[in-house]
Amino acid sequence: MNTTQSLTQMENLKLTGMAASYRSQLELPVNQQLEGHELLAHLLQAEQLHRTNERMESLLKSARLRYNITAQQIDCSTDRNLTKASWASLLEGNYIKAGENLLITGATGCGYVKFRIM
């Protein structure tokens, strides 16, 4: 089976992440291309990453979030009783590991809330 048939078969099987990764491997010079087990592991990892990203995009789209921001864009201020260190701790889930409660106060939908770990 040649590379064109392999790519077509991957696309027919809906292995789009694997096909894209294989296509990028074929574009590399021959001495830089992966071989055998390394290529297979790379292709499987690329497909898994592609599916994870597709699932995340689907979940974010269905969530219909009002604001499209990342955790790093959250306003950490004294008005909100939120420091960068405590926000990092919240993101890591340290309050869960320590058995602490998290109190979130503020008007619903205002986009401005206060956080307090108790």
Backbone as JSON, one array per atom type, in Angstrom:
{
  "sequence": "MNTTQSLTQMENLKLTGMAASYRSQLELPVNQQLEGHELLAHLLQAEQLHRTNERMESLLKSARLRYNITAQQIDCSTDRNLTKASWASLLEGNYIKAGENLLITGATGCGYVKFRIM",
  "N": [[0.85, -1.17, 0.0], [0.61, 2.18, -0.87], [1.62, 5.56, 0.12], [-0.38, 7.43, -0.51], [-2.7, 5.87, -0.64], [-2.74, 5.01, 1.99], [-3.14, 7.44, 3.38], [-5.67, 8.13, 2.34], [-7.18, 6.0, 3.34], [-6.93, 6.44, 6.11], [-8.33, 8.86, 6.31], [-10.85, 8.01, 5.45], [-11.49, 6.35, 7.54], [-11.92, 8.2, 9.42], [-9.74, 9.19, 10.87], [-8.49, 11.74, 11.31], [-6.6, 13.31, 12.71], [-4.44, 11.59, 12.8], [-3.95, 11.28, 10.07], [-3.23, 13.9, 9.33], [-0.89, 14.2, 10.82], [0.67, 12.17, 9.71], [0.88, 13.1, 7.11], [2.39, 15.41, 7.58], [4.74, 14.21, 8.46], [5.55, 12.99, 6.11], [6.3, 15.17, 4.63], [8.71, 15.92, 5.65], [12.33, 15.78, 5.32], [13.83, 12.71, 4.19], [15.77, 11.65, 5.93], [14.99, 12.69, 8.36], [12.54, 11.68, 8.99], [10.37, 9.71, 11.02], [10.55, 6.23, 11.94], [9.06, 2.98, 11.83], [8.2, 1.76, 14.96], [8.37, 4.18, 16.33], [7.15, 5.98, 14.56], [4.54, 4.93, 14.48], [3.78, 5.24, 17.19], [3.91, 8.03, 17.34], [1.89, 8.76, 15.5], [-0.4, 7.66, 16.69], [-0.45, 9.11, 19.07], [-0.84, 11.67, 18.04], [-3.4, 11.39, 16.96], [-4.91, 10.9, 19.25], [-4.53, 13.33, 20.63], [-5.74, 15.06, 18.8], [-8.43, 14.16, 18.92], [-9.0, 14.72, 21.6], [-8.78, 17.52, 21.6], [-10.83, 18.15, 19.77], [-13.05, 17.24, 21.22], [-12.95, 18.94, 23.44], [-13.38, 21.43, 22.19], [-15.98, 20.98, 21.29], [-17.38, 20.67, 23.73], [-16.93, 23.2, 24.88], [-18.26, 24.78, 23.03], [-20.9, 23.87, 23.3], [-21.34, 24.65, 25.89], [-21.83, 27.32, 25.75], [-20.58, 29.7, 26.76], [-20.49, 32.98, 28.11], [-18.29, 34.72, 28.06], [-15.24, 34.41, 26.41], [-12.58, 33.55, 27.77], [-9.38, 32.88, 29.27], [-7.96, 31.14, 32.12], [-5.78, 32.62, 32.94], [-6.47, 35.21, 32.35], [-8.18, 36.16, 34.25], [-9.29, 38.61, 36.53], [-7.36, 39.47, 39.15], [-7.69, 40.89, 42.1], [-7.62, 43.05, 45.04], [-10.14, 43.89, 45.72], [-11.73, 41.79, 45.04], [-10.87, 39.95, 46.78], [-8.87, 38.23, 45.94], [-5.85, 36.92, 45.14], [-2.99, 36.5, 42.96], [-1.58, 34.25, 43.76], [-3.45, 32.85, 45.35], [-5.36, 32.34, 43.39], [-3.92, 30.69, 41.67], [-3.65, 28.54, 43.37], [-6.33, 27.8, 43.59], [-6.8, 26.95, 40.97], [-5.18, 24.72, 40.86], [-6.49, 23.07, 42.57], [-5.96, 22.8, 45.24], [-7.47, 23.42, 47.51], [-9.37, 21.45, 47.58], [-7.86, 19.16, 48.07], [-6.98, 19.83, 50.6], [-9.31, 19.75, 51.99], [-10.88, 22.01, 52.3], [-13.47, 24.53, 52.15], [-15.01, 26.38, 49.49], [-16.13, 29.57, 49.02], [-18.16, 31.42, 46.98], [-19.16, 34.58, 46.2], [-21.47, 37.1, 45.1], [-23.42, 38.95, 42.72], [-25.57, 37.16, 40.53], [-24.58, 36.63, 37.24], [-23.27, 39.06, 36.99], [-20.61, 39.09, 36.51], [-18.68, 39.74, 38.25], [-17.3, 38.6, 41.0], [-16.58, 37.53, 44.38], [-14.06, 35.57, 45.95], [-13.53, 33.23, 48.52], [-11.66, 31.18, 50.54], [-12.44, 28.85, 52.92]],
  "CA": [[0.0, 0.0, 0.0], [1.44, 3.39, -0.93], [1.27, 6.6, 1.09], [-1.65, 8.05, -0.89], [-3.75, 4.96, -0.2], [-2.76, 5.04, 3.46], [-3.78, 8.7, 3.79], [-7.09, 8.02, 2.0], [-7.79, 5.08, 4.28], [-7.02, 7.13, 7.4], [-9.42, 9.84, 6.22], [-12.11, 7.26, 5.38], [-11.74, 5.84, 8.9], [-12.07, 9.4, 10.26], [-8.54, 9.36, 11.69], [-7.99, 12.98, 10.73], [-5.38, 13.71, 13.41], [-3.39, 10.69, 12.36], [-3.66, 11.6, 8.67], [-2.5, 15.17, 9.3], [0.45, 13.95, 11.35], [1.39, 11.37, 8.72], [1.17, 14.01, 6.0], [3.5, 16.28, 7.99], [5.93, 13.37, 8.48], [5.97, 12.75, 4.73], [6.88, 16.4, 4.1], [10.07, 16.05, 6.19], [13.35, 15.05, 4.56], [13.83, 11.28, 4.5], [16.63, 11.35, 7.08], [14.35, 13.21, 9.57], [11.27, 10.99, 9.2], [10.36, 8.64, 12.01], [10.37, 4.92, 11.33], [8.57, 1.85, 12.61], [7.46, 1.94, 16.21], [8.33, 5.61, 16.66], [6.13, 6.58, 13.71], [3.24, 4.46, 14.95], [3.5, 5.91, 18.46], [3.66, 9.44, 17.02], [0.59, 8.87, 14.84], [-1.44, 7.4, 17.69], [-0.47, 10.25, 19.98], [-1.44, 12.79, 17.3], [-4.85, 11.14, 16.84], [-5.49, 11.09, 20.58], [-4.53, 14.76, 20.88], [-6.77, 15.64, 17.92], [-9.76, 13.84, 19.46], [-9.16, 15.47, 22.85], [-9.04, 18.91, 21.23], [-12.17, 18.21, 19.17], [-14.03, 17.08, 22.31], [-12.92, 20.17, 24.22], [-14.06, 22.45, 21.39], [-17.41, 20.67, 21.29], [-17.91, 20.98, 25.06], [-16.94, 24.66, 25.05], [-19.32, 25.33, 22.17], [-22.2, 23.54, 23.88], [-21.48, 25.37, 27.16], [-22.28, 28.67, 25.4], [-20.06, 30.64, 27.75], [-20.66, 34.37, 27.7], [-16.98, 35.3, 27.79], [-14.24, 33.44, 25.98], [-11.32, 33.95, 28.37], [-8.63, 31.8, 29.9], [-7.75, 31.32, 33.56], [-4.75, 33.64, 33.13], [-7.06, 36.52, 32.1], [-9.05, 36.5, 35.37], [-8.86, 39.79, 37.27], [-6.98, 39.19, 40.53], [-7.57, 42.18, 42.78], [-7.98, 43.03, 46.45], [-11.6, 44.05, 45.81], [-12.32, 40.46, 44.89], [-10.21, 39.09, 47.77], [-8.25, 37.19, 45.13], [-4.48, 37.2, 44.72], [-2.52, 35.56, 41.94], [-1.19, 33.01, 44.44], [-4.65, 32.09, 45.73], [-5.99, 31.9, 42.14], [-3.14, 29.54, 41.22], [-4.01, 27.45, 44.27], [-7.67, 27.36, 43.19], [-6.69, 26.22, 39.71], [-4.55, 23.43, 41.13], [-7.41, 22.26, 43.37], [-5.37, 22.57, 46.57], [-8.51, 23.52, 48.54], [-10.03, 20.15, 47.63], [-6.92, 18.26, 48.74], [-6.9, 20.22, 52.02], [-10.63, 19.6, 52.6], [-11.43, 23.33, 52.6], [-14.64, 24.94, 51.38], [-14.84, 27.56, 48.65], [-17.32, 30.4, 49.02], [-18.18, 32.37, 45.87], [-20.27, 35.51, 46.42], [-21.64, 38.12, 44.08], [-24.69, 38.87, 41.99], [-25.55, 36.24, 39.4], [-24.48, 37.23, 35.91], [-22.63, 40.37, 36.97], [-19.24, 38.92, 36.05], [-17.79, 40.23, 39.29], [-17.57, 37.83, 42.22], [-15.49, 37.43, 45.36], [-13.72, 34.21, 46.32], [-12.97, 33.08, 49.85], [-11.45, 29.79, 50.97], [-12.74, 28.76, 54.34]],
  "C": [[0.9, 1.24, 0.0], [0.9, 4.47, 0.02], [-0.07, 7.26, 0.76], [-2.82, 7.18, -0.44], [-3.87, 4.96, 1.32], [-3.46, 6.29, 3.97], [-5.28, 8.65, 3.51], [-7.81, 7.1, 2.99], [-7.92, 5.7, 5.67], [-8.17, 8.12, 7.39], [-10.77, 9.14, 6.15], [-12.49, 6.7, 6.75], [-11.91, 6.97, 9.92], [-10.94, 9.51, 11.29], [-7.82, 10.61, 11.2], [-6.72, 13.47, 11.41], [-4.2, 12.88, 12.97], [-2.97, 11.01, 10.92], [-2.85, 12.89, 8.56], [-1.06, 14.99, 9.78], [1.29, 13.15, 10.35], [1.78, 12.22, 7.52], [2.35, 14.92, 6.35], [4.81, 15.49, 8.07], [6.47, 13.14, 7.07], [6.63, 13.98, 4.1], [8.31, 16.62, 4.6], [11.06, 15.36, 5.27], [13.44, 13.6, 5.05], [14.66, 10.97, 5.74], [16.04, 11.86, 8.4], [13.03, 12.52, 9.88], [11.41, 9.9, 10.24], [10.11, 7.31, 11.3], [9.77, 3.95, 12.34], [7.75, 2.23, 13.82], [7.34, 3.41, 16.6], [7.25, 6.32, 15.84], [4.74, 6.19, 14.17], [2.85, 5.15, 16.26], [3.17, 7.38, 18.24], [2.28, 9.64, 16.41], [-0.55, 8.64, 15.82], [-1.57, 8.55, 18.67], [-1.12, 11.45, 19.32], [-2.94, 12.61, 17.19], [-5.53, 11.36, 18.18], [-5.58, 12.58, 20.92], [-5.61, 15.46, 20.05], [-8.17, 15.39, 18.48], [-10.03, 14.58, 20.77], [-9.49, 16.93, 22.55], [-10.42, 19.08, 20.62], [-13.24, 18.13, 20.25], [-14.11, 18.36, 23.14], [-13.62, 21.3, 23.48], [-15.56, 22.24, 21.39], [-18.04, 21.02, 22.63], [-17.97, 22.48, 25.3], [-18.04, 25.3, 24.21], [-20.69, 25.06, 22.77], [-22.42, 24.24, 25.22], [-22.02, 26.78, 26.94], [-21.87, 29.69, 26.46], [-20.17, 32.07, 27.22], [-19.33, 35.0, 27.29], [-16.0, 34.2, 27.43], [-12.88, 33.89, 26.5], [-10.64, 32.72, 28.97], [-8.45, 32.12, 31.39], [-6.73, 32.42, 33.84], [-5.31, 35.05, 32.96], [-8.01, 36.96, 33.22], [-8.44, 37.67, 36.15], [-8.6, 39.4, 38.73], [-6.75, 40.53, 41.23], [-7.97, 42.03, 44.24], [-9.48, 43.21, 46.64], [-12.3, 42.69, 45.76], [-11.76, 39.47, 45.92], [-9.53, 37.91, 47.07], [-6.86, 37.64, 44.69], [-4.08, 36.19, 43.66], [-2.14, 34.22, 42.56], [-2.41, 32.18, 44.82], [-5.39, 31.58, 44.49], [-5.25, 30.68, 41.59], [-3.47, 28.32, 42.07], [-5.4, 26.91, 43.94], [-7.61, 26.52, 41.92], [-6.08, 24.83, 39.9], [-5.47, 22.5, 41.92], [-6.88, 21.97, 44.75], [-6.42, 22.63, 47.67], [-9.27, 22.2, 48.65], [-9.16, 19.17, 48.39], [-6.86, 18.54, 50.23], [-8.24, 20.08, 52.73], [-11.26, 20.93, 52.99], [-12.63, 23.6, 51.7], [-14.31, 26.19, 50.59], [-16.16, 28.3, 48.61], [-17.2, 31.43, 47.9], [-19.4, 33.26, 46.07], [-20.31, 36.55, 45.31], [-22.96, 37.91, 43.36], [-24.54, 37.95, 40.79], [-25.5, 37.02, 38.1], [-23.78, 38.56, 35.85], [-21.19, 40.29, 36.47], [-18.23, 39.41, 37.08], [-18.14, 39.52, 40.59], [-16.36, 37.88, 43.13], [-15.3, 35.97, 45.72], [-13.16, 34.23, 47.74], [-12.85, 31.59, 50.15], [-11.62, 29.75, 52.46], [-12.28, 27.44, 54.89]]
}
